[in-house]
């Protein structure tokens, strides 16, 4: 019996759908905001328990509550990384227009195409 490959073979360079991208960004945002809520709850529990080095733990919890929302918004609004083909395309120089003749347009001979001939 022939074994099936573990991952399907990708035959296209198409990017993930917008819906898939949105779903993954939503999951990351909600998980980071859940971690922020956990920092708030941990801070409240620490205050009631009063462990040694309480100010250090509270500073860490407060830093998590301040930094995590900022990071969550940045990550949620970020686009997926460019593919190798997109990076190669953006690094190519823009096409330049060549001047075929040194004469100004007024001095060049123009070819006239007559519809009756």
Phi and psi restraints in degrees (value plus and minus 20) as a CYANA .aco file:
   2 UNK   PHI    -102.9   -62.9
   2 UNK   PSI     113.7   153.7
   3 UNK   PHI     -98.2   -58.2
   3 UNK   PSI     122.1   162.1
   4 UNK   PHI    -103.1   -63.1
   4 UNK   PSI     122.7   162.7
   5 UNK   PHI     -84.4   -44.4
   5 UNK   PSI     129.9   169.9
   6 UNK   PHI     -86.0   -46.0
   6 UNK   PSI     -61.5   -21.5
   7 UNK   PHI    -136.4   -96.4
   7 UNK   PSI     122.1   162.1
   8 UNK   PHI     -87.7   -47.7
   8 UNK   PSI     132.3   172.3
   9 UNK   PHI     -99.1   -59.1
   9 UNK   PSI     107.0   147.0
  10 UNK   PHI    -108.6   -68.6
  10 UNK   PSI     105.0   145.0
  11 UNK   PHI    -129.9   -89.9
  11 UNK   PSI     -11.6    28.4
  12 UNK   PHI    -156.2  -116.2
  12 UNK   PSI     136.4   176.4
  13 UNK   PHI    -119.6   -79.6
  13 UNK   PSI      -3.4    36.6
  14 UNK   PHI     -85.2   -45.2
  14 UNK   PSI     122.7   162.7
  15 UNK   PHI     -95.0   -55.0
  15 UNK   PSI     144.6   184.6
  16 UNK   PHI     -82.8   -42.8
  16 UNK   PSI     132.5   172.5
  17 UNK   PHI     -87.0   -47.0
  17 UNK   PSI     138.4   178.4
  18 UNK   PHI     -81.5   -41.5
  18 UNK   PSI     -56.7   -16.7
  19 UNK   PHI     -84.5   -44.5
  19 UNK   PSI     -62.0   -22.0
  20 UNK   PHI     -85.0   -45.0
  20 UNK   PSI     -61.6   -21.6
  21 UNK   PHI     -83.3   -43.3
  21 UNK   PSI     -64.5   -24.5
  22 UNK   PHI     -82.4   -42.4
  22 UNK   PSI     -62.7   -22.7
  23 UNK   PHI     -81.9   -41.9
  23 UNK   PSI     -63.6   -23.6
  24 UNK   PHI     -87.5   -47.5
  24 UNK   PSI     -56.8   -16.8
  25 UNK   PHI     -87.4   -47.4
  25 UNK   PSI     -57.6   -17.6
  26 UNK   PHI     -83.6   -43.6
  26 UNK   PSI     -61.9   -21.9
  27 UNK   PHI     -83.2   -43.2
  27 UNK   PSI     -64.1   -24.1
  28 UNK   PHI     -83.0   -43.0
  28 UNK   PSI     -62.1   -22.1
  29 UNK   PHI     -83.4   -43.4
  29 UNK   PSI     -67.9   -27.9
  30 UNK   PHI     -84.9   -44.9
  30 UNK   PSI     -59.6   -19.6
  31 UNK   PHI     -86.4   -46.4
  31 UNK   PSI     -58.2   -18.2
  32 UNK   PHI     -89.5   -49.5
  32 UNK   PSI     -57.4   -17.4
  33 UNK   PHI     -91.2   -51.2
  33 UNK   PSI     -49.7    -9.7
  34 UNK   PHI     -86.1   -46.1
  34 UNK   PSI     -58.1   -18.1
  35 UNK   PHI     -85.2   -45.2
  35 UNK   PSI     -54.7   -14.7
  36 UNK   PHI     -84.8   -44.8
  36 UNK   PSI     -62.8   -22.8
  37 UNK   PHI     -83.6   -43.6
  37 UNK   PSI     -57.0   -17.0
  38 UNK   PHI     -84.3   -44.3
  38 UNK   PSI     -55.9   -15.9
  39 UNK   PHI     -83.7   -43.7
  39 UNK   PSI     -60.7   -20.7
  40 UNK   PHI     -84.0   -44.0
  40 UNK   PSI     -66.0   -26.0
  41 UNK   PHI     -85.3   -45.3
  41 UNK   PSI     -61.9   -21.9
  42 UNK   PHI     -82.4   -42.4
  42 UNK   PSI     -59.0   -19.0
  43 UNK   PHI     -82.2   -42.2
  43 UNK   PSI     -62.2   -22.2
  44 UNK   PHI     -85.7   -45.7
  44 UNK   PSI     -60.8   -20.8
  45 UNK   PHI     -86.5   -46.5
  45 UNK   PSI     -60.4   -20.4
  46 UNK   PHI     -82.7   -42.7
  46 UNK   PSI     -57.8   -17.8
  47 UNK   PHI     -84.7   -44.7
  47 UNK   PSI     -59.8   -19.8
  48 UNK   PHI     -94.3   -54.3
  48 UNK   PSI     -51.3   -11.3
  49 UNK   PHI    -103.3   -63.3
  49 UNK   PSI     -51.7   -11.7
  50 UNK   PHI      34.7    74.7
  50 UNK   PSI      45.7    85.7
  51 UNK   PHI     -97.1   -57.1
  51 UNK   PSI     150.5   190.5
  52 UNK   PHI     -85.1   -45.1
  52 UNK   PSI     130.9   170.9
  53 UNK   PHI      40.1    80.1
  53 UNK   PSI      19.1    59.1
  54 UNK   PHI     -75.8   -35.8
  54 UNK   PSI     -64.4   -24.4
  55 UNK   PHI     -80.6   -40.6
  55 UNK   PSI     -56.4   -16.4
  56 UNK   PHI     -85.1   -45.1
  56 UNK   PSI     -65.0   -25.0
  57 UNK   PHI     -85.0   -45.0
  57 UNK   PSI     -58.8   -18.8
  58 UNK   PHI     -87.7   -47.7
  58 UNK   PSI     -56.7   -16.7
  59 UNK   PHI     -84.3   -44.3
  59 UNK   PSI     -61.1   -21.1
  60 UNK   PHI     -83.8   -43.8
  60 UNK   PSI     -61.6   -21.6
  61 UNK   PHI     -85.9   -45.9
  61 UNK   PSI     -62.2   -22.2
  62 UNK   PHI     -85.3   -45.3
  62 UNK   PSI     -60.0   -20.0
  63 UNK   PHI     -82.7   -42.7
  63 UNK   PSI     -60.4   -20.4
  64 UNK   PHI     -83.9   -43.9
  64 UNK   PSI     -58.6   -18.6
  65 UNK   PHI     -90.9   -50.9
  65 UNK   PSI     -45.2    -5.2
  66 UNK   PHI    -110.2   -70.2
  66 UNK   PSI     -62.7   -22.7
  67 UNK   PHI     -99.4   -59.4
  67 UNK   PSI     -56.9   -16.9
  68 UNK   PHI     -81.1   -41.1
  68 UNK   PSI     -61.9   -21.9
  69 UNK   PHI     -82.8   -42.8
  69 UNK   PSI     -59.0   -19.0
  70 UNK   PHI     -82.5   -42.5
  70 UNK   PSI     -66.4   -26.4
  71 UNK   PHI     -86.2   -46.2
  71 UNK   PSI     -57.3   -17.3
  72 UNK   PHI     -83.5   -43.5
  72 UNK   PSI     -61.3   -21.3
  73 UNK   PHI     -87.6   -47.6
  73 UNK   PSI     -62.5   -22.5
  74 UNK   PHI     -81.2   -41.2
  74 UNK   PSI     -64.7   -24.7
  75 UNK   PHI     -89.3   -49.3
  75 UNK   PSI     -58.1   -18.1
  76 UNK   PHI     -87.2   -47.2
  76 UNK   PSI     -50.3   -10.3
  77 UNK   PHI    -111.7   -71.7
  77 UNK   PSI     -23.1    16.9
  78 UNK   PHI     -99.3   -59.3
  78 UNK   PSI     123.3   163.3
  79 UNK   PHI    -107.3   -67.3
  79 UNK   PSI     141.4   181.4
  80 UNK   PHI     -85.8   -45.8
  80 UNK   PSI     135.8   175.8
  81 UNK   PHI     -82.7   -42.7
  81 UNK   PSI     131.6   171.6
  82 UNK   PHI     -88.2   -48.2
  82 UNK   PSI     126.4   166.4
  83 UNK   PHI     -97.0   -57.0
  83 UNK   PSI     149.8   189.8
  84 UNK   PHI     -80.9   -40.9
  84 UNK   PSI     -58.6   -18.6
  85 UNK   PHI     -87.4   -47.4
  85 UNK   PSI     -59.7   -19.7
  86 UNK   PHI     -85.9   -45.9
  86 UNK   PSI     -59.2   -19.2
  87 UNK   PHI     -85.6   -45.6
  87 UNK   PSI     -61.4   -21.4
  88 UNK   PHI     -85.4   -45.4
  88 UNK   PSI     -58.1   -18.1
  89 UNK   PHI     -87.8   -47.8
  89 UNK   PSI     -57.4   -17.4
  90 UNK   PHI     -94.7   -54.7
  90 UNK   PSI     -40.4    -0.4
  91 UNK   PHI    -106.7   -66.7
  91 UNK   PSI     -31.8     8.2
  92 UNK   PHI     -92.1   -52.1
  92 UNK   PSI     119.9   159.9
  93 UNK   PHI     -88.6   -48.6
  93 UNK   PSI     130.6   170.6
  94 UNK   PHI     -87.2   -47.2
  94 UNK   PSI     122.8   162.8
  95 UNK   PHI     -86.0   -46.0
  95 UNK   PSI     119.5   159.5
  96 UNK   PHI    -124.0   -84.0
  96 UNK   PSI     131.4   171.4
  97 UNK   PHI    -110.5   -70.5
  97 UNK   PSI     110.8   150.8
  98 UNK   PHI    -115.9   -75.9
  98 UNK   PSI     124.9   164.9
  99 UNK   PHI    -111.8   -71.8
  99 UNK   PSI     101.1   141.1
 100 UNK   PHI     -96.9   -56.9
 100 UNK   PSI     -52.5   -12.5
 101 UNK   PHI    -151.8  -111.8
 101 UNK   PSI     136.8   176.8
 102 UNK   PHI    -103.3   -63.3
 102 UNK   PSI     -34.6     5.4
 103 UNK   PHI     -98.2   -58.2
 103 UNK   PSI     129.4   169.4
 104 UNK   PHI     -85.3   -45.3
 104 UNK   PSI     140.8   180.8
 105 UNK   PHI     -80.5   -40.5
 105 UNK   PSI     -52.1   -12.1
 106 UNK   PHI     -88.6   -48.6
 106 UNK   PSI     -49.7    -9.7
 107 UNK   PHI    -109.9   -69.9
 107 UNK   PSI     -33.9     6.1
 108 UNK   PHI     -95.4   -55.4
 108 UNK   PSI     131.2   171.2
 109 UNK   PHI    -100.2   -60.2
 109 UNK   PSI     115.0   155.0
 110 UNK   PHI    -128.1   -88.1
 110 UNK   PSI     118.3   158.3
 111 UNK   PHI    -108.5   -68.5
 111 UNK   PSI     107.7   147.7
 112 UNK   PHI    -126.9   -86.9
 112 UNK   PSI     108.5   148.5
 113 UNK   PHI    -127.3   -87.3
 113 UNK   PSI      97.8   137.8
 114 UNK   PHI    -118.1   -78.1
 114 UNK   PSI     113.3   153.3
 115 UNK   PHI     -93.0   -53.0
 115 UNK   PSI     -40.2    -0.2
 116 UNK   PHI    -103.2   -63.2
 116 UNK   PSI     -39.2     0.8
